[in-house]
Amino acid sequence: MQVNVTNDIRPPDKLLLALEGGRALLEYHATLAALPILRSAAQGDGHSVLIFPGLTASDASTLTLREFLRTQGYKAHEWGLGLNLGPREGILDACLDRVKKLRAESGRKVSLIGWSLGGIYAREMAKAVPDDV
């Protein structure tokens, strides 16, 4: 299945990109403060969860989330496509292939989590293959 991407998307303003780094640092510290509450979250059932990073981020930015999900009993997976540099030729098709592969390997539906632009990817994957997510 081909996922269509419009080519008239402009990159974000450089100031907005710079602010993302500061926001990420604040979110990291907020996560540490919330750990006691997070540890009381319900246990997972072992199904796969695919995490999509935000714009200009990589799988390193989702490591804490993936580790948390694993401790809760999920099979958390990175997107595995390097830096998220926005929609470009083949990227959404590669994401779709990743979802289908995880579904085929486990035989179970895959949960999708996206951070910022990664959330848009997750939404598009869910629309493209609703029976797999």
N, CA, C and O atoms as CSV, one atom per row, in Angstrom:
chain,resi,resn,atom,element,x,y,z
A,1,MET,N,N,0.845,-1.174,0.000
A,1,MET,CA,C,0.000,0.000,0.000
A,1,MET,C,C,0.892,1.238,0.000
A,1,MET,O,O,1.793,1.355,0.830
A,2,GLN,N,N,0.653,2.124,-0.891
A,2,GLN,CA,C,1.436,3.361,-1.023
A,2,GLN,C,C,0.832,4.436,-0.122
A,2,GLN,O,O,-0.382,4.641,-0.125
A,3,VAL,N,N,1.671,5.118,0.642
A,3,VAL,CA,C,1.235,6.228,1.468
A,3,VAL,C,C,1.628,7.504,0.744
A,3,VAL,O,O,2.798,7.698,0.418
A,4,ASN,N,N,0.661,8.374,0.492
A,4,ASN,CA,C,0.930,9.604,-0.241
A,4,ASN,C,C,1.404,10.706,0.693
A,4,ASN,O,O,0.856,10.891,1.780
A,5,VAL,N,N,2.424,11.434,0.261
A,5,VAL,CA,C,2.968,12.557,1.016
A,5,VAL,C,C,2.999,13.757,0.095
A,5,VAL,O,O,3.485,13.668,-1.033
A,6,THR,N,N,2.491,14.863,0.563
A,6,THR,CA,C,2.552,16.079,-0.237
A,6,THR,C,C,3.961,16.648,-0.186
A,6,THR,O,O,4.615,16.576,0.855
A,7,ASN,N,N,4.433,17.206,-1.275
A,7,ASN,CA,C,5.795,17.730,-1.343
A,7,ASN,C,C,5.884,19.212,-1.010
A,7,ASN,O,O,6.967,19.792,-1.088
A,8,ASP,N,N,4.772,19.838,-0.642
A,8,ASP,CA,C,4.814,21.273,-0.380
A,8,ASP,C,C,4.922,21.600,1.108
A,8,ASP,O,O,4.547,22.695,1.527
A,9,ILE,N,N,5.427,20.668,1.906
A,9,ILE,CA,C,5.619,20.899,3.331
A,9,ILE,C,C,6.939,21.623,3.537
A,9,ILE,O,O,7.987,21.147,3.101
A,10,ARG,N,N,6.890,22.771,4.198
A,10,ARG,CA,C,8.109,23.540,4.460
A,10,ARG,C,C,8.716,23.107,5.793
A,10,ARG,O,O,7.993,22.694,6.700
A,11,PRO,N,N,10.031,23.199,5.911
A,11,PRO,CA,C,10.665,22.861,7.194
A,11,PRO,C,C,10.281,23.883,8.258
A,11,PRO,O,O,9.934,25.018,7.929
A,12,PRO,N,N,10.341,23.489,9.536
A,12,PRO,CA,C,9.994,24.422,10.605
A,12,PRO,C,C,11.033,25.544,10.726
A,12,PRO,O,O,12.178,25.408,10.295
A,13,ASP,N,N,10.603,26.631,11.313
A,13,ASP,CA,C,11.472,27.769,11.573
A,13,ASP,C,C,12.647,27.331,12.457
A,13,ASP,O,O,12.479,26.482,13.332
A,14,LYS,N,N,13.828,27.904,12.233
A,14,LYS,CA,C,15.024,27.507,13.001
A,14,LYS,C,C,14.875,27.792,14.497
A,14,LYS,O,O,15.401,27.040,15.318
A,15,LEU,N,N,14.173,28.855,14.861
A,15,LEU,CA,C,13.953,29.147,16.274
A,15,LEU,C,C,13.116,28.046,16.918
A,15,LEU,O,O,13.408,27.618,18.035
A,16,LEU,N,N,12.087,27.591,16.226
A,16,LEU,CA,C,11.264,26.507,16.763
A,16,LEU,C,C,12.080,25.230,16.948
A,16,LEU,O,O,11.908,24.513,17.934
A,17,LEU,N,N,12.957,24.955,16.009
A,17,LEU,CA,C,13.819,23.776,16.153
A,17,LEU,C,C,14.724,23.903,17.369
A,17,LEU,O,O,14.928,22.931,18.097
A,18,ALA,N,N,15.268,25.097,17.595
A,18,ALA,CA,C,16.149,25.317,18.739
A,18,ALA,C,C,15.382,25.143,20.058
A,18,ALA,O,O,15.925,24.615,21.029
A,19,LEU,N,N,14.139,25.581,20.087
A,19,LEU,CA,C,13.336,25.460,21.308
A,19,LEU,C,C,13.019,24.007,21.648
A,19,LEU,O,O,12.797,23.681,22.814
A,20,GLU,N,N,12.994,23.128,20.643
A,20,GLU,CA,C,12.713,21.717,20.881
A,20,GLU,C,C,13.727,21.089,21.838
A,20,GLU,O,O,13.359,20.280,22.690
A,21,GLY,N,N,15.003,21.462,21.698
A,21,GLY,CA,C,16.031,20.905,22.576
A,21,GLY,C,C,15.793,21.250,24.033
A,21,GLY,O,O,15.921,20.389,24.902
A,22,GLY,N,N,15.450,22.490,24.309
A,22,GLY,CA,C,15.158,22.912,25.679
A,22,GLY,C,C,13.930,22.225,26.236
A,22,GLY,O,O,13.895,21.835,27.403
A,23,ARG,N,N,12.934,22.083,25.400
A,23,ARG,CA,C,11.705,21.417,25.834
A,23,ARG,C,C,11.982,19.952,26.141
A,23,ARG,O,O,11.436,19.405,27.099
A,24,ALA,N,N,12.818,19.318,25.342
A,24,ALA,CA,C,13.146,17.911,25.577
A,24,ALA,C,C,13.825,17.734,26.938
A,24,ALA,O,O,13.544,16.774,27.656
A,25,LEU,N,N,14.708,18.651,27.281
A,25,LEU,CA,C,15.390,18.575,28.575
A,25,LEU,C,C,14.395,18.713,29.724
A,25,LEU,O,O,14.477,17.978,30.709
A,26,LEU,N,N,13.470,19.638,29.604
A,26,LEU,CA,C,12.438,19.807,30.634
A,26,LEU,C,C,11.567,18.557,30.746
A,26,LEU,O,O,11.229,18.131,31.850
A,27,GLU,N,N,11.208,17.975,29.616
A,27,GLU,CA,C,10.380,16.772,29.635
A,27,GLU,C,C,11.112,15.597,30.275
A,27,GLU,O,O,10.499,14.783,30.966
A,28,TYR,N,N,12.404,15.507,30.051
A,28,TYR,CA,C,13.192,14.438,30.659
A,28,TYR,C,C,13.139,14.542,32.182
A,28,TYR,O,O,12.906,13.549,32.870
A,29,HIS,N,N,13.355,15.744,32.699
A,29,HIS,CA,C,13.325,15.934,34.157
A,29,HIS,C,C,11.926,15.722,34.728
A,29,HIS,O,O,11.777,15.216,35.840
A,30,ALA,N,N,10.915,16.104,33.980
A,30,ALA,CA,C,9.540,15.857,34.421
A,30,ALA,C,C,9.266,14.357,34.491
A,30,ALA,O,O,8.553,13.896,35.382
A,31,THR,N,N,9.820,13.609,33.570
A,31,THR,CA,C,9.645,12.154,33.570
A,31,THR,C,C,10.291,11.537,34.807
A,31,THR,O,O,9.709,10.658,35.443
A,32,LEU,N,N,11.480,11.994,35.142
A,32,LEU,CA,C,12.138,11.484,36.349
A,32,LEU,C,C,11.300,11.758,37.593
A,32,LEU,O,O,11.172,10.899,38.466
A,33,ALA,N,N,10.732,12.955,37.668
A,33,ALA,CA,C,9.907,13.306,38.825
A,33,ALA,C,C,8.638,12.457,38.886
A,33,ALA,O,O,8.116,12.195,39.969
A,34,ALA,N,N,8.141,12.025,37.717
A,34,ALA,CA,C,6.901,11.252,37.664
A,34,ALA,C,C,7.108,9.745,37.824
A,34,ALA,O,O,6.128,9.001,37.839
A,35,LEU,N,N,8.340,9.278,37.943
A,35,LEU,CA,C,8.593,7.834,38.014
A,35,LEU,C,C,7.790,7.096,39.083
A,35,LEU,O,O,7.283,6.009,38.805
A,36,PRO,N,N,7.653,7.645,40.303
A,36,PRO,CA,C,6.850,6.909,41.291
A,36,PRO,C,C,5.410,6.669,40.828
A,36,PRO,O,O,4.840,5.612,41.099
A,37,ILE,N,N,4.834,7.627,40.144
A,37,ILE,CA,C,3.469,7.455,39.636
A,37,ILE,C,C,3.467,6.490,38.455
A,37,ILE,O,O,2.594,5.628,38.346
A,38,LEU,N,N,4.447,6.643,37.575
A,38,LEU,CA,C,4.511,5.783,36.396
A,38,LEU,C,C,4.652,4.313,36.770
A,38,LEU,O,O,4.108,3.445,36.087
A,39,ARG,N,N,5.369,4.031,37.835
A,39,ARG,CA,C,5.585,2.641,38.245
A,39,ARG,C,C,4.302,1.954,38.691
A,39,ARG,O,O,4.242,0.726,38.765
A,40,SER,N,N,3.277,2.745,38.986
A,40,SER,CA,C,1.997,2.146,39.389
A,40,SER,C,C,1.087,1.880,38.191
A,40,SER,O,O,-0.044,1.431,38.373
A,41,ALA,N,N,1.553,2.146,36.977
A,41,ALA,CA,C,0.754,1.908,35.770
A,41,ALA,C,C,0.481,0.420,35.596
A,41,ALA,O,O,1.231,-0.427,36.082
A,42,ALA,N,N,-0.593,0.124,34.902
A,42,ALA,CA,C,-0.985,-1.263,34.671
A,42,ALA,C,C,0.097,-2.010,33.882
A,42,ALA,O,O,0.830,-1.416,33.091
A,43,GLN,N,N,0.179,-3.308,34.113
A,43,GLN,CA,C,1.129,-4.145,33.400
A,43,GLN,C,C,0.631,-4.436,31.993
A,43,GLN,O,O,-0.570,-4.574,31.759
A,44,GLY,N,N,1.579,-4.528,31.053
A,44,GLY,CA,C,1.248,-4.818,29.670
A,44,GLY,C,C,1.019,-6.296,29.441
A,44,GLY,O,O,1.238,-7.125,30.325
A,45,ASP,N,N,0.579,-6.606,28.244
A,45,ASP,CA,C,0.276,-7.990,27.899
A,45,ASP,C,C,1.290,-8.598,26.935
A,45,ASP,O,O,1.046,-9.666,26.372
A,46,GLY,N,N,2.432,-7.924,26.739
A,46,GLY,CA,C,3.499,-8.472,25.909
A,46,GLY,C,C,3.391,-8.170,24.430
A,46,GLY,O,O,4.224,-8.636,23.653
A,47,HIS,N,N,2.394,-7.408,24.013
A,47,HIS,CA,C,2.303,-7.118,22.577
A,47,HIS,C,C,3.297,-6.022,22.187
A,47,HIS,O,O,3.815,-5.303,23.041
A,48,SER,N,N,3.552,-5.910,20.881
A,48,SER,CA,C,4.535,-4.955,20.369
A,48,SER,C,C,3.997,-3.538,20.373
A,48,SER,O,O,2.823,-3.290,20.096
A,49,VAL,N,N,4.895,-2.613,20.699
A,49,VAL,CA,C,4.607,-1.180,20.660
A,49,VAL,C,C,5.737,-0.540,19.854
A,49,VAL,O,O,6.911,-0.692,20.192
A,50,LEU,N,N,5.377,0.171,18.794
A,50,LEU,CA,C,6.353,0.835,17.942
A,50,LEU,C,C,6.356,2.326,18.262
A,50,LEU,O,O,5.311,2.975,18.259
A,51,ILE,N,N,7.554,2.863,18.541
A,51,ILE,CA,C,7.695,4.258,18.951
A,51,ILE,C,C,8.325,5.073,17.821
A,51,ILE,O,O,9.400,4.733,17.326
A,52,PHE,N,N,7.649,6.150,17.417
A,52,PHE,CA,C,8.142,7.057,16.381
A,52,PHE,C,C,8.681,8.329,17.031
A,52,PHE,O,O,7.953,8.980,17.779
A,53,PRO,N,N,9.937,8.703,16.768
A,53,PRO,CA,C,10.509,9.916,17.361
A,53,PRO,C,C,9.984,11.179,16.673
A,53,PRO,O,O,9.431,11.126,15.575
A,54,GLY,N,N,10.173,12.304,17.345
A,54,GLY,CA,C,9.781,13.592,16.786
A,54,GLY,C,C,10.773,14.106,15.755
A,54,GLY,O,O,11.795,13.478,15.481
A,55,LEU,N,N,10.450,15.254,15.197
A,55,LEU,CA,C,11.281,15.866,14.169
A,55,LEU,C,C,12.699,16.106,14.675
A,55,LEU,O,O,12.885,16.602,15.786
A,56,THR,N,N,13.671,15.767,13.891
A,56,THR,CA,C,15.120,15.873,14.135
A,56,THR,C,C,15.594,15.000,15.298
A,56,THR,O,O,16.714,15.164,15.784
A,57,ALA,N,N,14.755,14.088,15.737
A,57,ALA,CA,C,15.132,13.183,16.822
A,57,ALA,C,C,15.366,11.785,16.254
A,57,ALA,O,O,14.981,11.472,15.128
A,58,SER,N,N,16.002,10.968,17.063
A,58,SER,CA,C,16.286,9.587,16.671
A,58,SER,C,C,15.722,8.649,17.731
A,58,SER,O,O,15.032,9.081,18.655
A,59,ASP,N,N,16.021,7.373,17.587
A,59,ASP,CA,C,15.576,6.396,18.572
A,59,ASP,C,C,16.145,6.677,19.961
A,59,ASP,O,O,15.569,6.255,20.964
A,60,ALA,N,N,17.263,7.381,20.025
A,60,ALA,CA,C,17.835,7.719,21.333
A,60,ALA,C,C,16.859,8.558,22.160
A,60,ALA,O,O,16.837,8.457,23.386
A,61,SER,N,N,16.061,9.375,21.496
A,61,SER,CA,C,15.125,10.249,22.216
A,61,SER,C,C,13.961,9.473,22.823
A,61,SER,O,O,13.275,9.984,23.708
A,62,THR,N,N,13.733,8.254,22.361
A,62,THR,CA,C,12.618,7.470,22.887
A,62,THR,C,C,13.086,6.315,23.779
A,62,THR,O,O,12.285,5.469,24.177
A,63,LEU,N,N,14.370,6.287,24.085
A,63,LEU,CA,C,14.933,5.191,24.879
A,63,LEU,C,C,14.252,5.065,26.243
A,63,LEU,O,O,13.902,3.961,26.659
A,64,THR,N,N,14.065,6.181,26.936
A,64,THR,CA,C,13.445,6.134,28.268
A,64,THR,C,C,12.030,5.568,28.183
A,64,THR,O,O,11.641,4.738,29.004
A,65,LEU,N,N,11.269,6.012,27.201
A,65,LEU,CA,C,9.912,5.513,27.018
A,65,LEU,C,C,9.920,4.020,26.692
A,65,LEU,O,O,9.134,3.257,27.253
A,66,ARG,N,N,10.802,3.607,25.793
A,66,ARG,CA,C,10.869,2.193,25.443
A,66,ARG,C,C,11.250,1.327,26.642
A,66,ARG,O,O,10.681,0.255,26.847
A,67,GLU,N,N,12.206,1.795,27.425
A,67,GLU,CA,C,12.613,1.031,28.618
A,67,GLU,C,C,11.469,0.949,29.619
A,67,GLU,O,O,11.249,-0.101,30.222
A,68,PHE,N,N,10.747,2.032,29.801
A,68,PHE,CA,C,9.596,2.011,30.707
A,68,PHE,C,C,8.561,1.000,30.231
A,68,PHE,O,O,8.059,0.197,31.018
A,69,LEU,N,N,8.244,1.043,28.939
A,69,LEU,CA,C,7.248,0.107,28.404
A,69,LEU,C,C,7.703,-1.337,28.571
A,69,LEU,O,O,6.890,-2.215,28.861
A,70,ARG,N,N,8.979,-1.584,28.391
A,70,ARG,CA,C,9.497,-2.950,28.569
A,70,ARG,C,C,9.345,-3.402,30.022
A,70,ARG,O,O,8.970,-4.546,30.278
A,71,THR,N,N,9.632,-2.513,30.968
A,71,THR,CA,C,9.475,-2.889,32.379
A,71,THR,C,C,8.013,-3.128,32.723
A,71,THR,O,O,7.708,-3.842,33.679
A,72,GLN,N,N,7.111,-2.538,31.953
A,72,GLN,CA,C,5.679,-2.730,32.193
A,72,GLN,C,C,5.136,-3.963,31.470
A,72,GLN,O,O,3.962,-4.300,31.622
A,73,GLY,N,N,5.981,-4.640,30.685
A,73,GLY,CA,C,5.559,-5.883,30.066
A,73,GLY,C,C,5.210,-5.808,28.589
A,73,GLY,O,O,4.569,-6.719,28.066
A,74,TYR,N,N,5.611,-4.760,27.915
A,74,TYR,CA,C,5.379,-4.634,26.474
A,74,TYR,C,C,6.674,-4.951,25.720
A,74,TYR,O,O,7.760,-4.925,26.299
A,75,LYS,N,N,6.550,-5.247,24.440
A,75,LYS,CA,C,7.715,-5.399,23.569
A,75,LYS,C,C,7.857,-4.084,22.807
A,75,LYS,O,O,7.265,-3.911,21.741
A,76,ALA,N,N,8.630,-3.173,23.350
A,76,ALA,CA,C,8.787,-1.844,22.754
A,76,ALA,C,C,9.873,-1.876,21.684
A,76,ALA,O,O,10.947,-2.442,21.886
A,77,HIS,N,N,9.572,-1.255,20.538
A,77,HIS,CA,C,10.477,-1.256,19.399
A,77,HIS,C,C,10.770,0.167,18.935
A,77,HIS,O,O,9.897,1.035,18.941
A,78,GLU,N,N,12.023,0.382,18.532
A,78,GLU,CA,C,12.399,1.656,17.924
A,78,GLU,C,C,11.935,1.665,16.470
A,78,GLU,O,O,11.638,0.617,15.896
A,79,TRP,N,N,11.878,2.849,15.887
A,79,TRP,CA,C,11.458,2.914,14.486
A,79,TRP,C,C,12.576,2.470,13.554
A,79,TRP,O,O,12.297,1.965,12.467
A,80,GLY,N,N,13.850,2.649,13.956
A,80,GLY,CA,C,14.978,2.104,13.211
A,80,GLY,C,C,15.315,2.799,11.910
A,80,GLY,O,O,15.945,2.198,11.040
A,81,LEU,N,N,14.912,4.053,11.753
A,81,LEU,CA,C,15.165,4.768,10.498
A,81,LEU,C,C,16.064,5.987,10.683
A,81,LEU,O,O,16.029,6.911,9.870
A,82,GLY,N,N,16.858,5.997,11.733
A,82,GLY,CA,C,17.777,7.117,11.957
A,82,GLY,C,C,17.061,8.368,12.414
A,82,GLY,O,O,16.022,8.300,13.071
A,83,LEU,N,N,17.631,9.524,12.057
A,83,LEU,CA,C,17.016,10.803,12.417
A,83,LEU,C,C,15.704,10.985,11.676
A,83,LEU,O,O,15.596,10.665,10.492
A,84,ASN,N,N,14.717,11.499,12.378
A,84,ASN,CA,C,13.445,11.816,11.739
A,84,ASN,C,C,13.597,13.199,11.104
A,84,ASN,O,O,13.499,14.221,11.783
A,85,LEU,N,N,13.832,13.214,9.814
A,85,LEU,CA,C,14.037,14.470,9.085
A,85,LEU,C,C,12.788,14.885,8.325
A,85,LEU,O,O,12.860,15.664,7.374
A,86,GLY,N,N,11.659,14.371,8.739
A,86,GLY,CA,C,10.404,14.747,8.115
A,86,GLY,C,C,10.033,13.822,6.974
A,86,GLY,O,O,10.815,12.967,6.559
A,87,PRO,N,N,8.807,14.014,6.469
A,87,PRO,CA,C,8.351,13.154,5.376
A,87,PRO,C,C,9.216,13.363,4.138
A,87,PRO,O,O,9.306,14.472,3.612
A,88,ARG,N,N,9.828,12.323,3.694
A,88,ARG,CA,C,10.629,12.375,2.482
A,88,ARG,C,C,10.411,11.067,1.732
A,88,ARG,O,O,9.778,10.145,2.246
A,89,GLU,N,N,10.923,10.996,0.551
A,89,GLU,CA,C,10.704,9.846,-0.316
A,89,GLU,C,C,10.976,8.530,0.414
A,89,GLU,O,O,12.081,8.300,0.905
A,90,GLY,N,N,9.978,7.686,0.478
A,90,GLY,CA,C,10.120,6.345,1.012
A,90,GLY,C,C,9.988,6.190,2.511
A,90,GLY,O,O,9.902,5.060,2.991
A,91,ILE,N,N,9.966,7.278,3.280
A,91,ILE,CA,C,9.988,7.141,4.737
A,91,ILE,C,C,8.687,6.539,5.277
A,91,ILE,O,O,8.723,5.665,6.144
A,92,LEU,N,N,7.550,6.996,4.775
A,92,LEU,CA,C,6.291,6.448,5.276
A,92,LEU,C,C,6.096,5.002,4.831
A,92,LEU,O,O,5.512,4.200,5.559
A,93,ASP,N,N,6.577,4.674,3.651
A,93,ASP,CA,C,6.516,3.283,3.211
A,93,ASP,C,C,7.392,2.399,4.096
A,93,ASP,O,O,7.020,1.265,4.395
A,94,ALA,N,N,8.550,2.907,4.515
A,94,ALA,CA,C,9.423,2.153,5.415
A,94,ALA,C,C,8.756,1.960,6.783
A,94,ALA,O,O,8.880,0.899,7.396
A,95,CYS,N,N,8.057,2.984,7.249
A,95,CYS,CA,C,7.322,2.866,8.517
A,95,CYS,C,C,6.223,1.819,8.392
A,95,CYS,O,O,6.019,1.008,9.296
A,96,LEU,N,N,5.529,1.843,7.281
A,96,LEU,CA,C,4.459,0.884,7.041
A,96,LEU,C,C,5.012,-0.538,7.011
A,96,LEU,O,O,4.404,-1.454,7.565
A,97,ASP,N,N,6.150,-0.721,6.371
A,97,ASP,CA,C,6.791,-2.036,6.339
A,97,ASP,C,C,7.140,-2.499,7.747
A,97,ASP,O,O,6.998,-3.677,8.075
A,98,ARG,N,N,7.602,-1.558,8.584
A,98,ARG,CA,C,7.974,-1.897,9.969
A,98,ARG,C,C,6.753,-2.383,10.750
A,98,ARG,O,O,6.827,-3.377,11.471
A,99,VAL,N,N,5.629,-1.675,10.603
A,99,VAL,CA,C,4.395,-2.078,11.287
A,99,VAL,C,C,3.968,-3.468,10.826
A,99,VAL,O,O,3.651,-4.326,11.649
A,100,LYS,N,N,3.960,-3.691,9.526
A,100,LYS,CA,C,3.542,-4.988,8.986
A,100,LYS,C,C,4.462,-6.112,9.439
A,100,LYS,O,O,4.001,-7.218,9.724
A,101,LYS,N,N,5.765,-5.833,9.507
A,101,LYS,CA,C,6.724,-6.851,9.946
A,101,LYS,C,C,6.481,-7.227,11.410
A,101,LYS,O,O,6.480,-8.410,11.750
A,102,LEU,N,N,6.277,-6.239,12.270
A,102,LEU,CA,C,6.030,-6.524,13.684
A,102,LEU,C,C,4.731,-7.302,13.855
A,102,LEU,O,O,4.646,-8.203,14.689
A,103,ARG,N,N,3.733,-6.956,13.074
A,103,ARG,CA,C,2.438,-7.662,13.126
A,103,ARG,C,C,2.621,-9.120,12.692
A,103,ARG,O,O,2.091,-10.034,13.324
A,104,ALA,N,N,3.372,-9.327,11.614
A,104,ALA,CA,C,3.593,-10.685,11.103
A,104,ALA,C,C,4.410,-11.524,12.079
A,104,ALA,O,O,4.134,-12.710,12.259
A,105,GLU,N,N,5.412,-10.919,12.706
A,105,GLU,CA,C,6.279,-11.659,13.639
A,105,GLU,C,C,5.516,-12.119,14.875
A,105,GLU,O,O,5.729,-13.227,15.366
A,106,SER,N,N,4.631,-11.271,15.372
A,106,SER,CA,C,3.944,-11.595,16.627
A,106,SER,C,C,2.563,-12.198,16.423
A,106,SER,O,O,2.057,-12.907,17.293
A,107,GLY,N,N,1.953,-11.917,15.275
A,107,GLY,CA,C,0.580,-12.367,15.055
A,107,GLY,C,C,-0.434,-11.542,15.824
A,107,GLY,O,O,-1.621,-11.868,15.850
A,108,ARG,N,N,0.035,-10.476,16.448
A,108,ARG,CA,C,-0.842,-9.621,17.247
A,108,ARG,C,C,-0.792,-8.194,16.722
A,108,ARG,O,O,0.170,-7.793,16.065
A,109,LYS,N,N,-1.829,-7.441,17.017
A,109,LYS,CA,C,-1.854,-6.045,16.618
A,109,LYS,C,C,-0.727,-5.287,17.313
A,109,LYS,O,O,-0.280,-5.666,18.396
A,110,VAL,N,N,-0.279,-4.218,16.677
A,110,VAL,CA,C,0.834,-3.406,17.160
A,110,VAL,C,C,0.288,-2.057,17.639
A,110,VAL,O,O,-0.482,-1.406,16.933
A,111,SER,N,N,0.689,-1.652,18.826
A,111,SER,CA,C,0.342,-0.310,19.294
A,111,SER,C,C,1.376,0.673,18.761
A,111,SER,O,O,2.557,0.340,18.656
A,112,LEU,N,N,0.940,1.872,18.429
A,112,LEU,CA,C,1.820,2.898,17.887
A,112,LEU,C,C,1.817,4.109,18.804
A,112,LEU,O,O,0.766,4.574,19.244
A,113,ILE,N,N,3.015,4.612,19.084
A,113,ILE,CA,C,3.163,5.831,19.870
A,113,ILE,C,C,4.083,6.757,19.096
A,113,ILE,O,O,5.156,6.346,18.653
A,114,GLY,N,N,3.676,7.983,18.935
A,114,GLY,CA,C,4.505,8.949,18.236
A,114,GLY,C,C,4.663,10.221,19.044
A,114,GLY,O,O,3.729,10.695,19.691
A,115,TRP,N,N,5.857,10.754,18.988
A,115,TRP,CA,C,6.169,11.988,19.690
A,115,TRP,C,C,6.222,13.086,18.636
A,115,TRP,O,O,7.033,13.016,17.713
A,116,SER,N,N,5.371,14.095,18.761
A,116,SER,CA,C,5.347,15.230,17.852
A,116,SER,C,C,5.103,14.740,16.419
A,116,SER,O,O,4.075,14.116,16.156
A,117,LEU,N,N,6.019,15.007,15.496
A,117,LEU,CA,C,5.848,14.546,14.121
A,117,LEU,C,C,5.688,13.036,14.068
A,117,LEU,O,O,4.994,12.521,13.191
A,118,GLY,N,N,6.312,12.323,14.982
A,118,GLY,CA,C,6.135,10.876,15.036
A,118,GLY,C,C,4.683,10.489,15.265
A,118,GLY,O,O,4.248,9.420,14.836
A,119,GLY,N,N,3.930,11.350,15.940
A,119,GLY,CA,C,2.500,11.105,16.143
A,119,GLY,C,C,1.732,11.151,14.836
A,119,GLY,O,O,0.768,10.410,14.642
A,120,ILE,N,N,2.163,12.022,13.945
A,120,ILE,CA,C,1.534,12.084,12.623
A,120,ILE,C,C,1.840,10.804,11.849
A,120,ILE,O,O,0.965,10.249,11.184
A,121,TYR,N,N,3.083,10.340,11.938
A,121,TYR,CA,C,3.428,9.066,11.295
A,121,TYR,C,C,2.550,7.946,11.856
A,121,TYR,O,O,1.997,7.146,11.102
A,122,ALA,N,N,2.426,7.896,13.185
A,122,ALA,CA,C,1.619,6.850,13.816
A,122,ALA,C,C,0.172,6.910,13.330
A,122,ALA,O,O,-0.433,5.876,13.046
A,123,ARG,N,N,-0.377,8.110,13.236
A,123,ARG,CA,C,-1.749,8.262,12.760
A,123,ARG,C,C,-1.887,7.761,11.319
A,123,ARG,O,O,-2.849,7.069,10.983
A,124,GLU,N,N,-0.920,8.117,10.479
A,124,GLU,CA,C,-0.984,7.689,9.075
A,124,GLU,C,C,-0.859,6.176,8.951
A,124,GLU,O,O,-1.506,5.571,8.096
A,125,MET,N,N,-0.039,5.562,9.789
A,125,MET,CA,C,0.091,4.112,9.759
A,125,MET,C,C,-1.234,3.462,10.189
A,125,MET,O,O,-1.672,2.478,9.594
A,126,ALA,N,N,-1.856,4.019,11.218
A,126,ALA,CA,C,-3.124,3.479,11.705
A,126,ALA,C,C,-4.215,3.597,10.645
A,126,ALA,O,O,-5.063,2.713,10.523
A,127,LYS,N,N,-4.196,4.675,9.889
A,127,LYS,CA,C,-5.173,4.835,8.813
A,127,LYS,C,C,-4.897,3.876,7.664
A,127,LYS,O,O,-5.825,3.362,7.039
A,128,ALA,N,N,-3.621,3.636,7.388
A,128,ALA,CA,C,-3.244,2.780,6.257
A,128,ALA,C,C,-3.509,1.301,6.522
A,128,ALA,O,O,-3.936,0.580,5.620
A,129,VAL,N,N,-3.260,0.838,7.755
A,129,VAL,CA,C,-3.424,-0.587,8.077
A,129,VAL,C,C,-4.179,-0.755,9.412
A,129,VAL,O,O,-3.618,-1.257,10.386
A,130,PRO,N,N,-5.444,-0.333,9.446
A,130,PRO,CA,C,-6.183,-0.367,10.718
A,130,PRO,C,C,-6.325,-1.759,11.321
A,130,PRO,O,O,-6.464,-1.880,12.538
A,131,ASP,N,N,-6.294,-2.804,10.517
A,131,ASP,CA,C,-6.421,-4.158,11.054
A,131,ASP,C,C,-5.147,-4.650,11.721
A,131,ASP,O,O,-5.162,-5.681,12.394
A,132,ASP,N,N,-4.041,-3.926,11.544
A,132,ASP,CA,C,-2.762,-4.323,12.129
A,132,ASP,C,C,-2.398,-3.544,13.388
A,132,ASP,O,O,-1.435,-3.889,14.072
A,133,VAL,N,N,-3.154,-2.505,13.695
A,133,VAL,CA,C,-2.835,-1.662,14.863
A,133,VAL,C,C,-4.027,-1.561,15.799
A,133,VAL,O,O,-3.946,-0.895,16.832
